[in-house]
Amino acid sequence: MKAIVYTQYGSPDVLQLQEVARPLPEKGELLVKVHATGLNAADRLGLSGQPFIARLAMGGLRRPKHTILGADVAGVVEAVGSGVTTFRPGDAVFGDISGAGFGGLAEYVCAPEGVWALKPEGVSFEQAAAAPMAAVTALQGLRDKGQLRAGQRVLIHGASGGVGTFAVQIAAALRGEVTAVCSARNADMVRALGATHVIDYAREDFARNGPRYDLILAANGHRPIGDYRRALAPGGVYVVSGGSMTQIFQGILLGPVLSRFGDKRMGNLAAMPNVDDLATVGEWLEKGTIRSVIDRCYPLEKTAEAFRYLEQEHARGKVVITV
Ligand SMILES: NC(=O)c1ccc[n+]([C@@H]2O[C@H](COP(=O)([O-])OP(=O)(O)OC[C@H]3O[C@@H](n4cnc5c(N)ncnc54)[C@H](OP(=O)(O)O)[C@@H]3O)[C@@H](O)[C@H]2O)c1
């Protein structure tokens, strides 16, 4: 089968289109014929091996142990390993296989049945592949960590990227009043996704003299944690799920300390693949409550080009590889 293989950490130049053996499903696994694979920052970090901690996820400190990237996969079950009860050949499925060693940038991939859900009806393979990691991150950040309740004021920082576009829609679906922070070129898009207010980060500062928010999800960008704290309403919650390393580490290290003073809670989200959350995302996609915003699709052989585009960190929604 064709696959995009890398054997050393580096730039997209190290990605090679190769012919490799088709995997065989082990006990409890599905062999899935891949139709589309959504790219995430996790793939980008896994490719570069930077920061160094990203190498733990790829299982190799000097070189990647898992040599095929791609976590968010949509495809059709080709065969099942022994003991598989939930799926059968011919089922269309989607899932986040990052916990099972990645491997979606290939014509076939094997992963345990527990990471897959049925692909929502009426949703294309590309749209399904765009959703798992980003939508589940947004869901866990808003609903679980953020404890979002109807009527609350929610600010999404970095609202126009993969996580952000799902976060805007999920916050609106949970009946929050959404303010999206993004650049001017994406203002109309995030309004169409459900944002009531839009702040252009190049011209306005959400942390100065504006309204205060019950929940802030920092999906991307880079602002000091003190700015986010200032923008919280009394009793408000700040969750950082992404952005610059400084932004993330301030959430991890300073968030718990700042939470001890006053009634504002601050911290980070380490989202985990969760098949129940994936099923929720699937239901919402099927009903049209949320949709995947796809910026660009690339064929498998142009994967390096897709990574180069993603590295610029200005994708509008998701970048997807069609296989
Ligand atoms: N915590 C977790 O478990 C978890 C899970 C998934 C992802 N993540 C992290 O989440 C982050 C975002 O991932 P993603 O897939 O959404 O990334 P992405 O799609 O590559 O983000 C691109 C978007 O970010 C926006 N952006 C760039 N600079 C910005 C700034 N200074 N302020 C506001 N927005 C800015 C861009 O908008 P403009 O073009 O308009 O500037 C663009 O739309 C990454 O750091 C990733 O590592 C974390």
The ligand as a Tripos MOL2 file, in Angstrom:
@<TRIPOS>MOLECULE
LIG
   48    52     1     0     0
SMALL
NO_CHARGES

@<TRIPOS>ATOM
      1 N1         -4.8270   20.5540   24.6140 N.am      1 LIG1
      2 C1         -5.0040   19.6220   23.7090 C.2       1 LIG1
      3 O1         -5.2110   18.4640   24.0700 O.2       1 LIG1
      4 C2         -4.9390   19.9880   22.2560 C.ar      1 LIG1
      5 C3         -5.6200   19.2350   21.2950 C.ar      1 LIG1
      6 C4         -5.5990   19.6810   19.9610 C.ar      1 LIG1
      7 C5         -4.8520   20.8320   19.6520 C.ar      1 LIG1
      8 N2         -4.1680   21.4860   20.6160 N.ar      1 LIG1
      9 C6         -3.4060   22.7220   20.3490 C.3       1 LIG1
     10 O2         -4.3350   23.6990   19.9540 O.3       1 LIG1
     11 C7         -3.6790   24.6940   19.1620 C.3       1 LIG1
     12 C8         -4.5400   25.0320   17.9860 C.3       1 LIG1
     13 O3         -4.7180   23.9110   17.1520 O.3       1 LIG1
     14 P1         -5.4920   24.1110   15.8120 P.3       1 LIG1
     15 O4         -5.5640   22.7730   15.1500 O.co2     1 LIG1
     16 O5         -6.7460   24.8710   16.0450 O.co2     1 LIG1
     17 O6         -4.4480   25.0420   15.0320 O.3       1 LIG1
     18 P2         -4.5830   25.7130   13.6010 P.3       1 LIG1
     19 O7         -5.8020   25.2190   12.9210 O.co2     1 LIG1
     20 O8         -3.2850   25.5610   12.9120 O.co2     1 LIG1
     21 O9         -4.7810   27.2590   13.9570 O.3       1 LIG1
     22 C9         -4.7530   28.1750   12.9310 C.3       1 LIG1
     23 C10        -5.5630   29.3720   13.3240 C.3       1 LIG1
     24 O10        -4.9500   30.0570   14.4070 O.3       1 LIG1
     25 C11        -5.2270   31.4310   14.2630 C.3       1 LIG1
     26 N3         -4.2040   32.2510   14.8960 N.ar      1 LIG1
     27 C12        -2.8920   32.3150   14.5700 C.ar      1 LIG1
     28 N4         -2.2720   33.2190   15.3530 N.ar      1 LIG1
     29 C13        -3.2170   33.7460   16.1770 C.ar      1 LIG1
     30 C14        -3.2020   34.7280   17.2050 C.ar      1 LIG1
     31 N5         -2.0710   35.3520   17.5540 N.pl3     1 LIG1
     32 N6         -4.3410   35.0100   17.8490 N.ar      1 LIG1
     33 C15        -5.4900   34.3940   17.5060 C.ar      1 LIG1
     34 N7         -5.5740   33.4520   16.5340 N.ar      1 LIG1
     35 C16        -4.4480   33.1360   15.8810 C.ar      1 LIG1
     36 C17        -5.2350   31.6610   12.7780 C.3       1 LIG1
     37 O11        -6.1250   32.7130   12.4860 O.3       1 LIG1
     38 P3         -5.6580   33.9880   11.6140 P.3       1 LIG1
     39 O12        -5.1790   33.4560   10.3040 O.co2     1 LIG1
     40 O13        -6.9160   34.7710   11.5170 O.co2     1 LIG1
     41 O14        -4.5720   34.6510   12.3900 O.co2     1 LIG1
     42 C18        -5.7330   30.3330   12.1960 C.3       1 LIG1
     43 O15        -7.1060   30.3810   11.8240 O.3       1 LIG1
     44 C19        -2.2990   24.1220   18.8440 C.3       1 LIG1
     45 O16        -1.3780   24.7740   19.6940 O.3       1 LIG1
     46 C20        -2.4170   22.6560   19.2280 C.3       1 LIG1
     47 O17        -1.1830   22.1370   19.6420 O.3       1 LIG1
     48 C21        -4.2180   21.0910   21.9030 C.ar      1 LIG1
@<TRIPOS>BOND
     1     1     2 1
     2     2     3 2
     3     2     4 1
     4     4     5 ar
     5     4    48 ar
     6     5     6 ar
     7     6     7 ar
     8     7     8 ar
     9     8     9 1
    10     8    48 ar
    11     9    10 1
    12     9    46 1
    13    10    11 1
    14    11    12 1
    15    11    44 1
    16    12    13 1
    17    13    14 1
    18    14    15 2
    19    14    16 1
    20    14    17 1
    21    17    18 1
    22    18    19 2
    23    18    20 1
    24    18    21 1
    25    21    22 1
    26    22    23 1
    27    23    24 1
    28    23    42 1
    29    24    25 1
    30    25    26 1
    31    25    36 1
    32    26    27 ar
    33    26    35 ar
    34    27    28 ar
    35    28    29 ar
    36    29    30 ar
    37    29    35 ar
    38    30    31 1
    39    30    32 ar
    40    32    33 ar
    41    33    34 ar
    42    34    35 ar
    43    36    37 1
    44    36    42 1
    45    37    38 1
    46    38    39 2
    47    38    40 1
    48    38    41 1
    49    42    43 1
    50    44    45 1
    51    44    46 1
    52    46    47 1
@<TRIPOS>SUBSTRUCTURE
     1 LIG1         1 GROUP 0 **** ****
